[in-house]
Amino acid sequence: MIINIIIIGNNMLDRQLFAFIKEKQGLVFKSLFLLLANLFCNLSITALCIFSLYCFIHSLPLYALLSLLVVCFFVYLKSISLSLQGEASATLADYVTQKLRLQSYTHFLSLRAKTPLSIQEMAQLSTEGIEQLRLYYSVYLSSFFYSLIAPMLLFVLFAFLDFKVALTYLLCIPLIPLSIIAISKWAKKIFHIYWGEYLSLGDYFLDSARGMKELKIFNYDEIKQKEMSHQAQRFREVTMKVLVMQLSSVTIMDLVAYLGAGIGIVLSLQAMREGLSVYMVLFMILVGAEFFLPMRQLGSAFHIAMNGVTAGKKILTLLSLPLPQTPTIPLPSPLTSITSQNLSFSYEDREILTNLNLTLYRGLYSIVGVSGSGKSTLSKLLTNSLTPTSGEILYNSTPLSQINPQSFYEKVAYLSNQSFLLSKSLRELFAFYNPSISEQRIYELLSLVRLKDFVLENNGLDFCINPSCSNLSGGEKQRLLLALYLSKDYEVYIFDEITSNIDRESEEIIINLIKNLSKDKIILLISHRLKNTLSSDCIFVIKDTNIIESGNAEELLRAKGEFFTLYNQQKQLEEI
C-alpha cells in the first residue's frame, strides 16, 4: 500500500503547481480536515441509524429517539463542515486566479516581444486556462490527499469488525488510481495536443478576422473558410479523443468500484454466517462505499485537473522566463542622430535583415521596399519593440539597449495604421497625451489636421470616440492620432504606413504636416506609396534583407535601380 501511495503521488500530484501556493497550502489542509470531519459525520450517522433500528426492534423507544436526535446534530455538523470546506476551496481558488492572472499579465508586459506566446495565446491561457487550473486547486488537491487518508482510516475501523473484509476493500482501492495512472500518459499527450490545437485555432481565427476586408476584396474568403473548417475539424477530432479517454477512464473506475463493493458485500455476508452481528454486517455494507468514493471522486476530477495542469505548466513556463534588466541611462537630449550598426534580425530560421547600416539626422527619411522586405521590422527595432539578433542601434552614441524605456518613449513616437484610439471624449484624449494642454492649443492642433470644423459641428471637445472608431472615417482617425502625437514634444517620429487605406485628402494633409515636422525633428516615414516619399531628404530601399540603394528621389530615379522600377510600376497602376 505504501508503494502504491508513492506511485500515486508521483503521477497524480504536480509538485511545481503545489509549491506555487506555498503561503496558502494551509487552506488545502483545512479543506482536507473538513472532508475528514464530513467522513466522521457520515460514519456516525450510519452507526446511529443502525443503533436506532436496533432499539426499535428491541423495544427501546427512548434510546431510539435520542439516537435520532443525535443523528440530527451530526447532519447539522455535516452541513457546516461541507460549507466551510467549500469556502476554503473557493478562497484558495480565488487566490490562485488573482495571483496567476496578475503575475502572468505583468510578466508578459515586462517581457514585451521577447515571449514565445502571442497575445491571443496569452489571453486564452489567462482566461480558460486559469479557470481549468482553478478546479485543480479548489477540488483536486484536497481530494487527492483525502483519497489517500480516508481509506486507511476506514481500514483501521473495519479491521476491528472483520479483518478479511477490511483487507479486501483496501486491496481493491489501488486498482482505481492504477487505472488512472495507466491512462494518464495517454491523457497528458492528448491534453498537450488539445491545448496546442486550441491555441492555434484561436490565433488562426483572429488573424482571419483582422484580414476579413482583404479576404473579401481579393475573393479569398471562401478558401480561407475551407482552411478554417479544416482547422476546426482537427480541433473537434482532438476534443472527441479527450471525451473518449475520459469516458473510458470513468467506465474503468466504476467497474473497479462496483466489483470491490460487490466482493465486500459477499465477504460481509459470509462473516455474518460465521457469527458476526447482523448490525455490524449492515454497517460494513452501508459504509463500504466510503472506501471507494474518495478515489472515485478523485478520478472524476483527474482529467479536468490534467487539463488545468497543462495550462498551468505553460503559464509557469512563462513566469520562469527571466525579465530583462531595466536600463537606467536616459535618452540623450538634444537628440541629433540615430544609427544602426550591422543590424540583423531573424524570425526562427528566416533572415529578415542582415548587417544593415543607416544613419538618420534631423530631417525626413523614408524606407521603401516590397511587402515583406523588413520595413516594419526595422521600425520596430528602432523603437525597441523587437530585439536585434545581432548588431546595435545608437541614439547619438548611446546604445538603445542601455536607454531607460520610460525616458525613451517620452521623446520617441511610433504611429502606424494600426495605432489605437481610446473610446473617450476629445478633451480626455488630449489630456491623456498631455495633461497640461490648453483648450486653445487643442483647437490649434485640430486646425492643423483640418478637423476643427468637424469637431465644432459635433459637440466640440466633448465629442466622444465610439468603440472601434465607428464614428470616424479612416482618414479622420489617422489625422486625429497625428494631432494627439503632435500635442507632445517628441524629438523623433516614426510613421509606419500611416496613410494606408485612407482617402487622398487625408493623405495629403498628413504628408504635408510630416514635411513641416522634419524641419527640426528626426522623421522616419515607411510607406508603400512611393509618391509620398519624393520630398524625403534620403530614401532607403530595402531588398534581400539589406539596403541596396539610398539617396533623394531625384538621384534614385536617375540611377534607374530598384526605386525607379517600383515607382514606375505604381505609377502605371494608378493611371489604369
C-alpha positions in Angstrom: 0.0 0.0 0.0 2.9 2.4 0.8 4.4 1.7 -2.6 1.1 2.4 -4.2 0.8 5.7 -2.4 4.3 6.7 -3.6 3.3 5.8 -7.2 0.1 7.7 -7.0 1.7 10.7 -5.5 4.4 10.9 -8.2 1.9 10.5 -11.1 -1.2 12.5 -9.8 0.3 15.4 -8.0 2.2 18.2 -9.7 4.8 19.4 -7.1 5.6 22.6 -9.0 1.9 23.7 -9.0 1.6 22.7 -5.3 4.7 24.8 -4.5 3.2 27.8 -6.2 0.7 28.1 -3.4 3.3 27.8 -0.6 1.8 30.6 1.5 -1.7 29.2 1.1 -1.1 25.5 1.5 -2.8 25.7 4.9 -6.2 26.1 3.0 -5.6 22.8 1.3 -5.1 21.0 4.6 -8.0 22.9 6.2 -10.2 21.6 3.3 -8.8 18.1 3.9 -9.6 18.3 7.7 -13.2 19.3 6.9 -13.5 16.5 4.4 -12.4 14.0 7.1 -14.9 15.7 9.5 -17.6 15.1 6.9 -16.5 11.4 6.7 -16.7 11.1 10.5 -20.2 12.6 10.4 -21.3 10.1 7.7 -20.0 7.2 9.8 -21.7 8.5 12.9 -25.0 9.0 11.1 -24.9 5.5 9.7 -23.9 3.9 13.0 -26.6 5.9 14.9 -29.3 4.9 12.3 -28.4 1.2 12.7 -28.5 1.7 16.5 -31.9 3.3 16.3 -33.1 0.3 14.2 -31.7 -2.0 16.9 -33.5 0.0 19.7 -36.9 -0.1 17.8 -36.6 -3.9 17.2 -35.7 -4.4 20.9 -38.5 -2.1 22.2 -36.2 0.7 23.4 -38.0 3.8 22.1 -36.3 6.3 24.3 -32.8 5.3 23.2 -34.0 5.2 19.6 -35.4 8.7 19.9 -32.2 10.0 21.5 -30.1 8.4 18.8 -32.2 10.1 16.1 -31.7 13.4 17.8 -28.0 12.9 17.8 -28.3 12.0 14.1 -29.9 15.4 13.5 -26.9 17.0 15.3 -24.4 15.2 13.0 -26.4 16.1 9.9 -26.1 19.8 11.1 -22.4 19.3 11.7 -22.0 17.7 8.3 -23.7 20.7 6.6 -21.4 23.1 8.5 -18.2 21.1 7.5 -19.3 21.0 3.9 -20.0 24.7 3.9 -16.6 25.6 5.5 -14.8 23.2 3.1 -16.4 24.8 0.1 -15.5 28.3 1.5 -11.8 27.2 2.0 -11.7 25.8 -1.5 -13.2 28.9 -3.1 -10.8 31.1 -1.1 -7.8 29.1 -2.4 -9.2 29.2 -6.0 -9.7 33.0 -5.9 -6.2 33.5 -4.6 -4.7 31.4 -7.3 -6.8 33.0 -10.0 -5.8 36.6 -9.0 -2.2 35.7 -8.4 -1.7 33.9 -11.7 -3.5 36.5 -13.8 -1.7 39.4 -12.2 1.7 37.7 -12.4 1.3 36.4 -15.9 -0.1 39.7 -17.2 2.7 41.7 -15.5 5.4 39.3 -16.7 4.0 39.2 -20.2 4.2 43.0 -20.5 7.6 43.2 -18.9 8.9 40.6 -21.5 7.4 42.7 -24.3 8.2 40.9 -27.6 10.6 38.5 -26.0 8.0 36.0 -25.0 7.2 32.8 -27.1 3.5 33.4 -26.6 1.3 35.6 -28.8 -1.3 38.0 -27.3 -4.1 35.6 -28.4 -2.4 32.6 -26.6 -1.8 34.7 -23.5 -5.5 35.8 -23.5 -6.7 32.2 -23.8 -4.3 30.9 -21.1 -5.2 33.7 -18.7 -9.0 33.0 -19.1 -10.0 29.5 -19.8 -6.6 28.0 -18.9 -6.7 29.6 -15.4 -10.3 28.6 -14.9 -9.3 24.9 -15.5 -6.4 25.4 -13.1 -8.9 26.9 -10.6 -10.6 23.5 -10.4 -7.3 21.8 -9.9 -6.7 23.8 -6.7 -10.2 24.0 -5.4 -11.3 20.4 -6.0 -8.5 18.2 -7.0 -5.7 18.9 -4.4 -7.8 18.3 -1.3 -9.5 15.3 -2.9 -6.1 13.9 -3.7 -4.9 13.9 0.0 -8.4 12.8 1.2 -8.4 9.8 -1.1 -5.1 8.6 0.4 -6.1 9.1 4.1 -9.8 8.2 4.2 -9.3 4.5 3.1 -6.6 4.0 5.6 -8.8 5.3 8.4 -11.7 3.1 7.3 -9.4 0.1 7.1 -8.4 0.6 10.8 -12.1 0.8 11.7 -13.2 -2.2 9.6 -10.2 -4.3 10.9 -11.9 -4.2 14.4 -15.1 -5.6 12.9 -13.6 -8.1 10.3 -10.0 -8.1 9.1 -10.7 -10.1 6.0 -13.3 -7.7 4.7 -11.2 -4.7 5.6 -8.2 -6.1 3.8 -10.3 -6.9 0.7 -11.6 -3.3 0.5 -8.1 -1.9 1.0 -6.6 -4.1 -1.8 -9.3 -3.2 -4.3 -8.9 0.6 -3.8 -5.4 1.0 -5.5 -6.9 -0.5 -8.7 -8.7 2.8 -9.3 -5.6 5.1 -9.2 -3.6 2.4 -11.0 -6.2 2.5 -13.9 -5.9 6.3 -13.8 -2.1 6.2 -14.0 -2.3 3.7 -16.9 -4.4 6.3 -18.8 -2.5 9.4 -17.5 0.3 9.2 -20.1 -2.3 9.0 -22.8 -4.2 11.8 -21.1 -1.1 14.1 -20.9 -0.3 13.6 -24.5 -3.9 14.2 -25.6 -4.2 17.3 -23.5 -0.9 18.7 -24.8 -2.2 18.2 -28.4 -5.6 19.6 -27.3 -4.1 22.9 -26.0 -1.9 23.2 -29.0 -4.8 22.9 -31.4 -7.0 25.2 -29.2 -4.4 28.0 -29.2 -3.6 27.5 -32.9 -7.3 27.7 -33.8 -7.7 30.9 -31.8 -4.7 32.5 -33.5 -5.9 31.5 -36.9 -9.5 32.8 -36.3 -8.3 36.2 -35.0 -5.8 36.6 -37.9 -8.6 35.8 -40.4 -11.0 38.2 -38.7 -8.4 41.0 -38.8 -7.9 40.4 -42.5 -11.5 40.0 -43.4 -11.7 43.1 -45.6 -8.6 42.0 -47.7 -10.0 38.4 -48.0 -13.3 39.8 -49.4 -11.5 42.2 -51.8 -9.4 39.5 -53.3 -12.1 36.8 -53.2 -10.0 34.7 -50.9 -12.7 34.4 -48.2 -14.1 31.0 -49.4 -10.6 29.5 -49.5 -9.9 30.8 -46.0 -13.2 29.5 -44.8 -12.3 26.0 -46.0 -8.9 26.3 -44.3 -10.6 27.3 -41.1 -13.1 24.5 -41.4 -10.2 22.0 -41.7 -8.6 23.6 -38.6 -11.8 23.4 -36.7 -12.3 19.8 -37.7 -8.9 18.9 -36.4 -9.8 20.6 -33.1 -13.1 18.6 -33.0 -11.3 15.3 -33.5 -8.9 16.1 -30.7 -11.8 17.1 -28.4 -13.6 13.8 -29.2 -10.4 11.9 -28.3 -10.4 13.8 -25.0 -14.1 12.8 -24.4 -13.4 9.1 -25.3 -10.4 9.0 -23.0 -12.5 10.5 -20.1 -15.4 8.1 -20.7 -13.0 5.1 -20.8 -11.4 6.0 -17.5 -14.7 6.7 -15.8 -16.0 3.3 -17.0 -12.9 1.5 -15.7 -13.2 3.3 -12.3 -16.9 2.4 -12.0 -16.2 -1.3 -12.8 -13.4 -1.4 -10.2 -15.6 0.3 -7.6 -18.7 -1.9 -8.1 -16.6 -5.0 -8.3 -14.8 -4.1 -5.0 -18.1 -3.2 -3.3 -19.7 -6.5 -4.5 -16.8 -8.6 -3.2 -17.0 -6.7 0.2 -20.7 -7.4 0.5 -20.3 -11.1 -0.2 -17.5 -11.3 2.4 -19.6 -9.4 4.9 -22.5 -11.8 4.5 -20.1 -14.7 4.9 -18.8 -13.1 8.1 -22.4 -13.0 9.4 -22.7 -16.7 8.8 -19.5 -17.1 10.9 -21.1 -15.3 13.8 -20.7 -11.5 13.2 -23.6 -9.4 14.3 -26.2 -8.6 11.6 -26.0 -4.9 12.7 -22.2 -4.9 12.2 -22.6 -6.5 8.8 -25.2 -3.9 7.8 -22.8 -1.2 9.0 -20.0 -2.6 6.8 -22.3 -2.9 3.8 -23.6 0.6 4.1 -20.2 2.2 4.8 -18.3 0.1 2.3 -18.9 2.6 -0.4 -17.0 5.2 1.6 -13.8 3.2 0.8 -14.3 3.8 -3.0 -16.0 7.2 -3.1 -12.9 9.4 -2.3 -10.8 7.7 -5.0 -13.7 7.6 -7.4 -14.3 11.4 -7.0 -10.6 12.0 -7.4 -10.7 10.1 -10.7 -13.6 12.2 -11.9 -11.7 15.4 -11.2 -8.4 13.9 -12.6 -9.0 14.8 -16.3 -10.2 18.3 -15.6 -7.2 18.7 -13.3 -4.8 17.4 -16.0 -6.2 20.0 -18.5 -5.6 22.7 -15.9 -2.1 21.3 -15.2 -1.3 21.6 -18.9 -2.3 25.2 -18.9 -0.6 25.8 -15.6 2.7 24.4 -16.9 2.5 26.9 -19.9 1.9 29.8 -17.5 4.6 28.8 -15.1 7.0 28.4 -18.1 6.2 32.0 -19.0 6.7 33.1 -15.4 10.1 31.3 -15.3 11.4 33.4 -18.2 14.0 35.9 -16.9 12.9 39.5 -17.0 15.2 41.9 -18.9 17.1 44.3 -16.7 15.6 47.8 -16.9 18.2 50.2 -18.2 18.9 53.4 -16.3 20.5 55.7 -18.9 18.2 58.5 -20.1 17.7 59.2 -23.8 20.3 61.7 -24.9 19.0 65.3 -25.3 19.1 67.0 -27.6 18.9 64.0 -29.9 20.8 64.6 -33.2 21.2 61.2 -34.7 20.0 57.5 -34.9 22.5 54.9 -36.2 22.2 51.2 -36.8 25.4 49.3 -37.0 25.5 45.8 -38.6 21.8 45.3 -37.6 20.4 41.8 -38.1 17.1 40.2 -37.2 15.6 36.9 -38.0 12.3 35.0 -37.2 13.4 31.5 -36.3 15.4 30.4 -39.4 14.2 33.2 -41.7 16.6 36.2 -42.1 14.7 39.5 -42.3 17.5 42.0 -42.0 21.3 41.3 -42.3 24.1 43.7 -41.3 22.0 46.7 -42.1 23.7 50.1 -41.6 22.0 53.5 -41.7 22.1 56.9 -40.0 19.3 59.4 -39.5 19.7 63.1 -38.7 17.2 65.8 -38.3 15.1 65.8 -41.5 12.7 63.5 -43.4 13.9 59.9 -44.2 11.9 57.2 -45.9 12.2 53.4 -46.1 10.6 51.7 -49.1 10.6 48.1 -50.5 8.2 45.4 -51.5 5.9 43.8 -48.9 7.8 41.6 -46.5 11.2 43.2 -47.2 11.6 44.1 -43.5 10.4 47.8 -43.4 8.1 47.4 -40.4 10.6 45.1 -38.7 13.2 47.8 -38.9 10.8 50.4 -37.4 10.1 48.0 -34.5 13.8 47.5 -33.9 14.3 51.3 -33.9 11.6 51.7 -31.3 12.8 48.7 -29.1 9.7 46.7 -29.8 11.9 43.9 -31.1 15.4 42.9 -30.1 18.1 42.5 -32.8 19.6 39.2 -33.4 23.0 41.0 -33.7 24.3 44.5 -34.2 23.1 47.5 -32.3 21.2 50.8 -32.6 22.7 54.0 -31.2 20.8 57.2 -30.2 23.5 59.8 -30.5 26.3 57.5 -29.2 24.2 55.6 -26.6 23.1 52.0 -27.3 19.3 51.6 -27.4 19.6 48.6 -25.2 21.0 50.8 -22.4 18.4 53.5 -22.6 15.6 53.6 -20.0 12.3 52.8 -21.7 10.3 55.5 -19.9 12.8 58.1 -20.9 12.9 56.7 -24.5 9.1 56.8 -25.1 8.9 60.3 -23.7 10.8 61.5 -26.8 10.2 58.8 -29.5 6.8 58.4 -31.1 5.7 55.5 -33.2 2.5 55.9 -35.2 1.1 53.3 -37.6 -2.2 52.5 -39.4 -2.9 50.0 -36.5 -2.5 52.6 -33.7 -5.3 52.5 -31.2 -7.7 55.3 -30.2 -9.4 55.0 -26.8 -13.2 55.4 -26.6 -13.2 58.7 -24.8 -14.0 62.4 -25.4 -11.5 64.5 -27.3 -10.9 66.5 -24.2 -10.0 63.4 -22.3 -7.8 62.0 -25.1 -5.7 65.2 -25.4 -5.3 65.3 -21.6 -4.2 61.7 -21.7 -1.4 62.5 -24.1 -0.5 65.9 -22.5 -2.2 66.7 -19.1 -1.2 70.4 -19.2 -2.5 71.1 -22.7 -4.9 74.1 -23.1 -8.2 74.1 -25.0 -6.7 76.8 -27.3 -3.8 74.5 -28.2 -6.1 71.6 -28.8 -8.1 73.6 -31.4 -4.8 74.8 -33.0 -3.8 71.1 -33.5 -7.2 70.2 -34.8 -7.0 73.1 -37.2 -3.6 71.8 -38.4 -5.1 68.4 -39.3 -8.2 70.0 -40.8 -10.6 68.6 -38.1 -11.6 71.8 -36.3 -14.8 72.4 -38.2 -15.8 68.7 -37.9 -15.3 68.8 -34.1 -17.2 72.1 -33.7 -20.1 70.6 -35.6 -20.1 67.5 -33.4 -20.3 68.8 -29.7 -16.8 70.3 -29.7 -14.2 68.7 -27.4 -16.9 66.7 -25.7 -17.3 64.7 -28.9 -16.7 61.0 -27.9 -15.0 58.4 -30.0 -17.1 55.3 -30.4 -15.6 51.8 -29.9 -13.5 50.8 -32.9 -13.8 54.5 -34.1 -17.1 53.7 -35.8 -18.0 57.4 -35.9 -14.8 58.4 -37.7 -13.5 57.6 -41.2 -10.1 56.0 -41.6 -8.6 59.4 -42.7 -10.2 61.2 -39.8 -8.9 58.7 -37.3 -5.3 59.0 -38.6 -5.5 62.8 -38.6 -6.8 62.8 -35.1 -4.0 60.4 -34.0 -1.4 62.7 -35.6 -2.9 65.7 -33.7 -2.6 63.8 -30.4 1.0 62.9 -31.1 1.8 66.5 -32.0 0.4 67.6 -28.6 3.7 66.2 -27.1 7.1 67.5 -27.8 8.7 64.4 -29.3 12.1 64.5 -30.9 11.6 61.5 -33.1 8.6 60.5 -35.1 8.4 57.1 -36.9 5.4 56.7 -39.2 4.7 53.2 -40.3 2.2 53.1 -43.2 0.2 55.9 -41.5 -1.5 56.8 -44.8 -2.5 53.2 -45.7 -6.2 52.8 -46.7 -7.3 56.4 -46.2 -8.7 59.0 -48.5 -6.5 61.2 -50.8 -7.4 64.4 -48.9 -6.3 63.0 -45.5 -3.2 61.5 -47.1 -2.2 65.0 -48.5 -2.8 66.7 -45.2 -0.8 64.1 -43.2 2.2 64.1 -45.7 2.3 68.0 -45.7 2.4 68.0 -41.9 5.1 65.4 -41.8 7.2 67.6 -44.2 6.8 70.6 -41.9 7.7 68.5 -38.8 11.0 67.4 -40.4 12.5 70.9 -40.2 13.6 70.3 -36.6 12.7 66.7 -35.9 14.0 63.3 -36.9 11.3 61.8 -39.1 11.2 58.3 -40.5 8.4 57.5 -42.9 7.6 54.0 -44.0 5.2 53.9 -47.0 4.1 51.5 -49.7 3.1 54.6 -51.7 6.3 55.9 -53.2 4.8 59.2 -54.3 4.7 60.2 -50.6 8.5 59.7 -50.2 9.5 62.0 -53.1 10.3 65.0 -50.8 12.4 63.0 -48.4 16.0 64.1 -47.7 17.0 60.5 -48.1 15.2 57.3 -49.2 16.5 53.9 -48.2 15.5 51.0 -50.5 15.4 47.6 -48.7 15.7 44.3 -50.7 17.1 40.9 -49.9 17.5 41.7 -46.1 19.6 44.9 -46.7 19.7 48.4 -48.1 20.6 48.2 -51.7 20.4 51.9 -52.6 19.8 55.2 -50.9 19.6 58.9 -51.9 17.0 61.5 -52.6 14.2 60.8 -55.1 15.9 62.6 -58.0 19.1 60.6 -57.5 17.3 57.3 -57.3 15.1 57.9 -60.3 18.2 58.9 -62.3 20.0 55.8 -61.3 17.2 53.6 -62.7 17.5 51.0 -60.0 15.0 49.3 -57.7 13.3 52.5 -56.6 12.9 53.5 -60.3 11.3 50.2 -61.1 8.9 50.2 -58.1 7.9 53.8 -58.7 7.1 53.3 -62.4 5.1 50.1 -61.6 3.0 52.1 -59.1 2.6 55.0 -61.4 1.3 52.7 -64.2 -1.2 51.0 -61.9 -2.5 54.4 -60.7 -3.1 55.5 -64.2 -5.2 52.5 -65.1 
